[in-house]
Amino acid sequence: MLKRKRLRTRGKFSFTNYFQKFDSGDSVAIVRELGQQSPGFPKKMQGRTGKIIGQRGASYVIEVNDYNKKKRFAIKPVHLKKIR
């Protein structure tokens, strides 16, 4: 589980990751950006993969399987990583 960033990168995040665009149906991995205060999803979702359902404001709605139940989270793009 992610706990800390390196000393030189603390409090910083990439603008490229912050403004990245996704289409509905894309597969993404949830990767918590530690430079942001509140990610908007529980810690146990770190590293999970899901599909983008749509967009809600600046965030994307992602459907993730939590064991046998499907759950939806609205997550900002800085916490997402596209999977081929």
Secondary structure as GFF3:
##gff-version 3
##sequence-region A 1 84
A	DSSP	three_ten_helix	7	9	.	.	.	ID=ss1
A	DSSP	alpha_helix	15	18	.	.	.	ID=ss2
A	DSSP	beta_strand	27	30	.	.	.	ID=ss3
A	DSSP	three_ten_helix	43	45	.	.	.	ID=ss4
A	DSSP	beta_strand	49	56	.	.	.	ID=ss5
A	DSSP	beta_strand	59	66	.	.	.	ID=ss6
A	DSSP	beta_strand	69	75	.	.	.	ID=ss7
A	DSSP	three_ten_helix	77	79	.	.	.	ID=ss8
A	DSSP	beta_strand	80	82	.	.	.	ID=ss9
###
